[in-house]
Amino acid sequence: MVCKIPRVIALAYLSFSLTCCVSENADPLLEDIPLIATHFGTKGRYEEVNTYLINDPLAVNETLIRLPSAECSAIHLLTVIRHGTRDPTNKNAKKMREFYNLVSSNASNWLQEVGLSQWKMWYTEDMDGRLVENGRKDHANLAMRLAKSFPTLVTEHNLRNGRIKFITSSTHRCINSTIAFQRGLKKSFGIEGEDFGYEVNDALMRFFEKCERFVVEVDKNKSAVVQLEHFLSGPEMTRIYEKMADRLQVPYPAITGDMAEAAFYLCAYEFAIKTINSPWCQLFDNVDAQVMEYAGDLKHYWKKSYGHEINSKSSCFLFRDLFNRLDQAANDSRSGKVSEAVTVQVGHAETLIPLLTLLGLFKDVDPLTSTNFATQIGRAFRSGRIVPYASNLVLVLYDCPEGLRLETRLNEQPLMLPKTDTHLPLFEDVKRNYAKLLQGCDQKTVCDLPE
């Protein structure tokens, strides 16, 4: 199999080459993966980013980072993690039910043809984004892998002595992801019958709903995503609507952007939640899936990323908190007492995307627009590669002979920060590169609307 990696025009580098190909001798489970699975965007599994985890969910590539000196020692690990695989929200479940009702009333022949005639609509609005069993496994397995990758920091001693701190969003899927992460650590260390606490902090993990300027100017403002609206009525999406209508033998006006999205979700959720290659996936070929993925990326680009400056600036509080924690660990290390060895923060895609954007990562030369789908096939900003379920940004501070160094990983792959030429730059150089943001990124100034 030939391995095709999109050309990345960005200040970020991710070594996805380890994960993009499947060998001919791969596990039979790989045959059950939809051909379009890599295009599910934020509804995609973590395993589509790191495919080696399909065969071994606890596998760790210990050759990813080579320390500049054997005398380097890790003194602090900080990670921001998206919640695990979840049920659809009530809004999406409602759209999916409407689409299913449309199809079941008009497309009995197609349902019979693809083997869906006995399929029952099991998505309900009361699911409302609950963490599912696969989502618990996402976080438990990640915890065990981090314990293997950083055995001097993610330790039983640090866990029992409160030196691993847990912070979570207030949503049930994030709290339950945090608990699942803790269970993974307990399993690693053979701990039974002991619970560990966590802090609920929406100011950090749900800053996007606390930032008034962002809420007014972007989140509640339809004009902020006008590029998406144009794309949904453009030629690429129109071709999908017409193909679906022809296949299902329904009038063209019946297939709207919401209906196409609902059909795509029926495929994506069935796979992520139940690991089923759903017959619903047959409504889309690979080109269709790329178009659907681009529509999702347009939404995230303009609502969470580079589309509007306030999107990334809304994460100022979290951005400064990360560096404050790293500074505190550095200061504690000099005194010989690091009180907090590991910080685990669990949030949302809406938490990670603005933060990664503020860090200057995954920025394409040209912005994503409604008219440049064809030229953005190799774009850096692909939400499914950046923030699948259980996606994680990991920052590790090392004490080395030449000074403190900072390692950055995204989804357990090395990540190079802007204006650096190594995956392990000096911490002081990193702070110097972000000095203006660290000094001027004040949450109140950024987020308050003028009176």
C-alpha positions in Angstrom: 0.0 0.0 0.0 1.3 3.5 -0.9 1.2 5.9 2.0 -0.1 9.3 1.1 0.4 12.1 3.6 -1.2 15.5 2.9 1.3 18.3 2.3 1.3 20.5 5.4 1.8 24.2 4.9 2.1 25.2 8.5 4.4 26.0 11.3 3.5 22.7 12.9 5.0 19.3 12.1 3.4 16.0 13.1 5.0 12.7 12.3 1.9 10.9 11.2 3.9 8.7 8.9 3.9 6.0 11.6 0.1 5.8 11.5 -1.2 6.4 8.0 -0.7 3.0 6.5 -2.1 -0.4 7.2 -0.1 -3.5 6.4 -1.5 -6.4 4.4 -1.1 -8.5 7.5 -3.1 -6.2 9.8 -5.7 -7.3 12.2 -9.0 -8.5 10.6 -10.7 -5.7 12.5 -9.3 -3.3 10.0 -11.6 -4.7 7.4 -14.5 -3.4 9.4 -13.3 0.2 9.2 -15.3 2.4 6.7 -13.2 3.6 3.8 -14.3 7.1 4.7 -13.4 6.9 8.4 -10.4 9.3 8.1 -12.9 12.1 7.0 -15.2 12.0 10.1 -13.6 15.2 11.5 -14.3 15.8 15.2 -16.6 12.7 15.2 -13.6 10.5 14.3 -11.9 7.9 16.5 -8.5 8.5 18.0 -7.4 5.3 16.3 -7.7 6.9 12.9 -4.9 9.2 13.9 -2.8 6.4 15.5 -3.8 3.3 13.7 -1.3 1.1 15.5 -3.6 1.3 18.5 -6.2 -0.8 16.7 -4.1 -3.9 17.2 -2.7 -2.8 20.6 -4.5 0.0 22.5 -1.7 0.2 25.0 1.1 0.5 22.4 3.7 3.2 23.0 6.3 4.3 20.5 9.3 4.9 22.8 11.5 6.2 20.0 9.5 9.3 19.2 11.6 11.7 21.3 15.4 11.5 21.8 16.5 13.7 24.7 19.6 15.8 24.1 21.3 14.3 27.1 21.0 11.2 29.3 21.2 13.7 32.2 17.8 15.3 31.3 15.1 14.5 33.8 11.3 15.2 33.4 10.0 17.4 36.1 6.4 18.2 35.0 3.8 16.9 32.6 0.8 18.9 31.6 -1.9 17.7 29.3 -5.1 19.1 27.9 -7.4 16.3 26.7 -10.7 16.3 24.9 -13.4 14.0 26.3 -13.7 10.5 24.9 -16.1 9.1 22.4 -19.7 10.2 23.1 -23.3 9.9 22.0 -24.7 12.6 19.7 -26.1 15.7 21.3 -29.8 16.1 21.3 -29.6 18.6 18.4 -27.7 16.1 16.2 -29.9 13.2 17.3 -33.0 15.1 16.3 -31.5 15.8 12.8 -30.6 12.1 12.5 -34.1 11.0 13.4 -35.6 13.4 10.8 -33.3 12.0 8.1 -34.1 8.4 9.1 -37.9 9.1 9.0 -37.4 10.6 5.5 -35.5 7.6 4.3 -37.7 5.0 5.9 -40.8 6.6 4.3 -39.4 6.9 0.8 -36.5 4.6 0.3 -37.6 1.1 1.2 -35.8 -0.4 -1.8 -32.5 1.2 -0.9 -32.8 0.2 2.7 -33.4 -3.4 1.6 -30.5 -3.2 -0.9 -27.9 -2.1 1.7 -29.2 -4.3 4.5 -30.9 -1.6 6.6 -34.5 -2.8 6.4 -34.4 -4.2 9.9 -32.3 -1.3 11.3 -33.9 0.5 14.2 -33.3 4.2 15.1 -31.5 3.9 18.4 -30.2 7.4 18.7 -32.4 9.4 21.1 -32.4 13.1 22.0 -32.0 12.2 25.7 -28.5 10.8 25.0 -27.3 14.4 24.8 -23.6 13.8 24.3 -23.1 11.2 27.1 -19.7 9.4 27.3 -20.0 5.9 25.9 -18.0 2.7 26.8 -15.5 3.3 24.0 -15.1 6.8 25.4 -14.2 5.4 28.8 -11.7 3.1 27.1 -10.2 6.1 25.2 -9.2 7.8 28.4 -8.3 4.7 30.5 -6.0 3.5 27.7 -4.5 7.0 27.2 -3.7 7.1 31.0 -2.0 3.8 30.8 0.1 4.8 27.8 1.2 8.0 29.5 2.2 6.0 32.5 4.4 3.9 30.3 5.8 6.9 28.4 6.6 9.0 31.5 7.3 6.5 34.2 9.1 9.0 36.5 6.1 11.4 36.6 3.0 9.4 36.1 3.6 7.2 39.1 1.6 5.6 41.9 3.5 7.7 44.5 2.5 10.9 42.7 -1.1 9.8 42.4 -1.5 8.7 46.0 0.2 11.8 47.3 -1.9 14.3 45.4 0.9 15.3 43.0 -1.3 14.5 40.0 -4.0 17.1 39.7 -7.2 16.6 37.7 -9.2 19.6 36.3 -12.3 19.1 34.3 -15.2 20.9 32.5 -18.5 20.5 34.3 -20.1 18.5 31.6 -20.9 14.9 32.4 -18.8 13.6 29.4 -15.7 15.4 30.7 -16.2 14.4 34.3 -16.7 10.8 33.3 -13.7 11.0 31.0 -11.6 12.2 34.0 -12.9 9.4 36.2 -12.0 6.9 33.4 -8.5 8.4 33.1 -8.1 7.9 36.9 -9.3 4.3 36.5 -6.6 3.7 33.8 -4.0 5.0 36.2 -5.3 2.8 39.0 -5.2 -0.2 36.7 -1.6 0.6 35.8 -0.6 0.7 39.4 -2.8 -2.1 40.7 -4.8 0.1 42.9 -8.3 -1.0 44.0 -11.1 0.6 46.0 -9.6 4.1 46.2 -11.0 7.3 44.6 -9.1 10.4 43.7 -10.6 13.8 43.4 -10.9 16.4 40.6 -11.6 20.1 40.3 -14.4 21.4 38.1 -13.2 24.6 36.5 -15.3 25.9 33.6 -13.3 29.2 33.5 -10.4 27.1 32.2 -12.0 24.3 30.3 -15.1 26.1 28.9 -13.6 29.5 28.5 -15.5 29.8 25.1 -18.8 30.2 26.8 -17.4 32.7 29.4 -15.9 35.1 26.8 -18.7 37.6 26.1 -17.1 39.0 23.0 -16.7 35.6 21.4 -20.3 34.6 22.3 -21.7 37.8 20.8 -19.4 38.3 17.8 -18.9 34.6 16.7 -20.8 31.9 18.6 -24.3 33.6 18.3 -23.5 35.5 15.1 -24.6 33.7 11.9 -22.5 36.0 9.7 -19.4 34.7 11.4 -19.7 31.5 9.5 -20.9 32.9 6.1 -18.2 30.9 4.3 -19.7 27.7 5.6 -23.2 28.8 4.5 -21.9 29.6 1.0 -20.2 26.2 0.8 -23.3 24.4 1.8 -25.1 25.9 -1.2 -22.1 25.6 -3.5 -21.4 23.1 -6.3 -19.5 20.5 -4.2 -22.3 20.1 -1.7 -25.0 20.4 -4.3 -23.6 17.3 -6.1 -23.8 15.4 -2.8 -27.5 16.4 -2.3 -28.4 15.4 -5.8 -26.6 12.0 -5.6 -28.3 11.2 -2.2 -31.7 12.2 -3.6 -31.2 10.1 -6.7 -30.1 7.1 -4.6 -32.9 7.4 -2.1 -35.5 8.4 -4.7 -36.7 11.5 -2.9 -37.2 15.0 -4.3 -34.1 17.1 -4.6 -35.3 19.7 -2.1 -35.7 17.0 0.6 -31.9 16.7 0.9 -30.5 19.8 2.6 -27.3 20.5 4.4 -28.8 19.3 7.7 -30.0 16.1 6.0 -26.6 15.4 4.4 -24.9 16.0 7.8 -27.3 13.8 9.6 -26.6 10.9 7.1 -22.9 11.4 7.6 -23.3 11.3 11.4 -25.3 8.1 11.1 -22.2 6.5 9.6 -19.7 8.2 11.9 -21.5 7.7 15.2 -22.3 4.0 14.5 -18.6 3.4 13.9 -17.2 5.5 16.8 -19.7 4.2 19.4 -20.2 0.6 18.2 -17.2 0.0 16.0 -19.6 -1.0 13.2 -19.0 -0.3 9.5 -22.5 0.9 9.0 -24.5 0.5 5.8 -25.3 4.2 6.1 -21.7 4.8 5.0 -22.6 3.6 1.6 -24.4 6.9 0.9 -20.9 8.5 0.6 -17.9 7.8 -1.6 -14.4 9.0 -0.7 -14.9 12.3 -2.6 -18.2 12.9 -0.9 -16.5 12.3 2.5 -13.8 14.8 1.7 -16.4 17.4 0.9 -18.3 16.7 4.1 -15.1 16.8 6.1 -14.3 20.2 4.5 -17.7 21.5 5.5 -17.0 20.5 9.1 -13.5 22.1 9.0 -14.9 25.3 7.6 -17.3 25.5 10.6 -14.4 24.9 13.1 -12.0 27.2 11.3 -14.4 30.1 11.4 -16.0 29.4 14.8 -13.0 28.2 16.8 -9.8 28.9 14.9 -8.2 31.4 12.5 -11.4 32.7 11.0 -11.7 35.4 13.7 -9.1 36.7 16.1 -11.3 36.4 19.1 -11.6 32.7 18.6 -8.1 32.0 19.8 -7.8 35.0 22.1 -10.8 33.6 24.1 -8.3 30.9 25.3 -6.0 33.5 27.0 -6.9 32.4 30.5 -6.0 28.7 29.7 -2.9 29.7 27.7 -1.5 31.8 30.6 -2.5 29.2 33.1 -0.4 26.5 31.3 2.7 28.7 31.3 2.1 29.7 34.9 2.1 26.0 35.9 5.2 25.3 33.9 6.9 28.3 35.5 5.8 27.1 38.9 7.2 23.6 38.2 10.5 25.2 37.1 10.7 27.3 40.3 9.8 24.3 42.4 12.5 22.2 40.7 15.2 24.8 41.6 14.2 24.5 45.2 14.1 20.7 45.0 10.4 20.3 45.7 7.9 20.0 42.8 4.5 19.9 44.5 2.6 19.2 41.3 4.2 16.6 39.0 1.3 16.1 36.5 -1.7 18.2 35.6 -4.5 16.6 33.7 -7.1 18.9 32.2 -10.2 17.5 30.4 -12.3 19.6 28.1 -13.7 19.8 24.6 -12.7 20.3 21.0 -13.8 23.9 21.6 -11.1 24.0 24.3 -8.2 22.6 22.3 -8.7 24.2 18.9 -8.6 27.8 20.1 -5.6 27.0 22.3 -3.7 25.3 19.4 -4.6 28.3 17.2 -3.2 30.8 19.8 0.0 28.8 19.8 0.2 29.4 16.0 -0.2 25.8 15.0 -1.9 24.3 11.9 -2.1 27.6 10.1 -2.5 27.4 6.3 -1.0 30.0 4.0 -4.5 30.7 2.6 -7.6 30.8 4.8 -10.2 28.1 4.3 -13.1 29.6 2.3 -16.2 28.4 0.4 -14.4 28.5 -2.9 -11.0 26.9 -2.4 -11.9 23.3 -1.5 -9.9 21.9 -4.4 -6.8 23.8 -3.4 -7.1 22.9 0.3 -7.0 19.1 -0.1 -3.5 19.1 1.5 -4.4 21.7 4.2 -2.9 21.7 7.6 -6.2 22.5 9.4 -7.9 19.1 9.4 -10.0 18.8 12.6 -10.1 15.1 12.5 -6.3 14.8 12.6 -6.1 17.5 15.3 -9.0 16.9 17.7 -10.5 13.5 17.3 -12.1 12.0 20.4 -9.6 11.9 23.3 -7.2 14.2 21.4 -4.5 15.5 23.7 -1.9 18.2 23.9 1.0 17.2 26.2 3.7 19.5 27.4 6.7 18.1 29.3 9.3 20.2 31.1 12.8 18.6 31.4 15.7 19.7 33.5 18.8 19.3 31.3 22.4 20.4 31.8 22.0 23.3 29.4 18.8 24.5 31.0 15.1 23.6 31.0 13.6 22.2 27.8 10.0 21.8 26.7 8.7 18.8 24.8 5.3 19.2 23.0 3.2 16.4 21.7 -0.2 16.3 20.1 -2.0 13.0 20.1 1.2 11.3 21.3 3.1 12.5 18.2 6.0 15.1 18.4 4.9 18.6 17.6 7.2 21.4 16.7 6.2 24.9 18.0 6.5 28.0 15.8 9.9 29.7 15.6 11.7 26.6 16.8 13.9 24.1 15.0 13.6 21.2 17.4 11.0 19.2 19.3 12.8 20.0 22.5 13.5 23.8 22.5 14.8 25.6 25.6 11.9 26.7 27.7 13.2 30.2 27.9 13.2 30.4 24.1 9.6 29.2 24.0 8.5 31.9 26.5 10.4 34.5 24.5 8.5 33.5 21.4 5.2 33.9 23.1 6.2 36.9 25.2 3.8 39.4 23.7 0.9 37.0 24.3 1.9 36.2 27.8 2.1 39.9 28.6 -0.9 41.1 26.6 -3.3 38.2 26.6 -5.6 39.4 29.4 -8.9 37.6 29.5 -10.9 40.6 30.7 -9.5 43.0 28.1 -10.0 40.5 25.4 -13.5 39.2 26.3 -15.3 42.2 27.7 -17.6 44.1 25.3 -17.4 47.8 25.2 -20.0 49.5 27.5 
